[in-house]
Amino acid sequence: MKTELEVPLSSRLALYVAMAVTLIYSFFPVYWMLVTSVRDPKVLYNQVSLIPGPFSLESYETLLAATDYPTWFTNSVVVASVTVVITLIFSVLIAYAVTRLHLRGKTAIIGSMLLAYMFPPLLVAIPLYTIFAQIGLANTHFALILSHCTITLPLGVWLLWGFFKQLPIDVEQAAMVDGCSRLGAFFRVVLPLSLPGVTTVAIFSFLLSWTDYTFALVMIDSDDQKTLPVGLETMTGQYELRDGELMAGSTLIALPLLILFIFLNRYFIHGLAAGAVKR
């Protein structure tokens, strides 16, 4: 007995063509970025070709030696890492509280989190900068981290809320019957079972913070405090083209994200799937 529907050959070919076009369309900018970053700058503007070569690492050497890229990279690592830690702590606690504790207005809490995430960053950045300037936090990484949390924290709570609702409360109650406190049951039972969801939130938070341009542009003024996206933007001048260095810097920005997805993709996919089921 056949359990799968037979798809006509023409439909399968159309599907494969659509997938190929989508793949090429999505991957080509990444391919062009890589090719440009390793092409010899001497022929970068007079030999336009889709075929890589002649190869040279001069763009990377110039980027690291003649710019503040190492400082920008360090700033981005610090800001993104602290943003992830703060987002995980508060999103886990809030999501757990609204799914396990009897609280009034739980629906309003989740709704407000989703509403906060829907505001565009620029709409939030200007008022935040005014507040930070009045309390003396302007042009600091702490202000930038708090700004990033206005985007990452609502998303983290929303994802973990859906994930925690899928965890059976029976295992948690069984742990408390065996002598664990609620806090002990949370750390010994709930948190290990929530690892895919927590990993998903961590990846999303790191991604949003690492690639942020709007908040970093508004909050940071001094060159030594800038993060990678804003730092790379300062390399472009009115009469100067530095495409090789820009593409090399963009490649190095994307590299940590690629490494994260390679090692954590199974947790990421599981976490998204668990948080997306019907509740």
Summary of the structure (lengths in Angstrom):
residues: 279
radius of gyration: 23.3
end to end distance: 33.6
largest distance: 74.1
contacts: 807
relative contact order: 0.13
helix: 76%
strand: 1%
